[in-house]
Amino acid sequence: MKIVALVKYVPDATGDREFAEDFTVDREGSDGLLSELDEYAVEQSLLIAEQADDAEVVALTLGPDDAYDAIKRALQMGADSGVHVNDEQVHGSDVLATTAILAAAIRRIEPDLVVCGMSSTDGSMGVVPAMLAERLGWAGLTHAHELSVDGSTVRISRDDDTASLAVESSLPAVVSVTDQSGEPRYPSMKGILAAKKKPVEELTLDDLGVEADSVGAGAARSRVTAASERPAKQAGTVVTDEDGSGARAVVEFLSAGSYL
């Protein structure tokens, strides 16, 4: 059984994040790391592989040179190998182009299962899993907080606004998991050392048969055209209650909509 875990290299959410001159995310101006939500995808992939015979986990990422660090982290956690789609012509791609490239890479890898995080911590769109399933023509099972595979059947549990749902499908399939699916393991020293010997294949658009003019900023259906810094926080209104009039002052403040 072959499992692909999608991993994305994103700017550290605890640091300063800015736009570059072309209004794409400035990935060189801040430290990056494996998207926290994708660690859950790696963890679930590893758990499934550990319960199956002759299973392997492939970490797949799309991004510039630094995106290798996302694969490196997955390898340290226990993934068997990595695939890094690295091509300068991808810069500025929107989610449509991104999923087209990832789908081409997945077809090349030929996995039985693709596991994704429920969203990335930079774009936060959360649509990649469903779009990948559509492009591949596979079943898409999203927002799983429990995931299991039995033979050629994948099963998940997910919650919506009114009920808990049990969903199953035959393989191959695309599954996204939430941050309630199980705490990701921390790489051990043995895993860190072993990761240095694990193979990582680097691919370009030509390797995947994807036309360069169909991706990148020039082909994007949407793009950021302007950005400005968030206004500084203003001091709040302080209501004192020295003579018992504080409650009325609060009511007047709220009724006037001054807090909006």
Secondary structure, DSSP 8 states (H G I E B T S, - for coil): -EEEEE--EEE-TTS---B-TTSSB-SSSS-EEE-HHHHHHHHHHHHHHHHSTT-EEEEEEESSGGGHHHHHHHHHHT-SEEEEE--GGGTT--HHHHHHHHHHHHHHH--SEEEEESS-SSS----HHHHHHHHHT-EEEEEESEEEEETTEEEEEEE-SS-EEEEEEESSEEEEE-TTS-------HHHHHHHTTS-EEEE-HHHHT--GGGSSGGG-S--------------------SSS-HHHHHHHHHHTTTT-
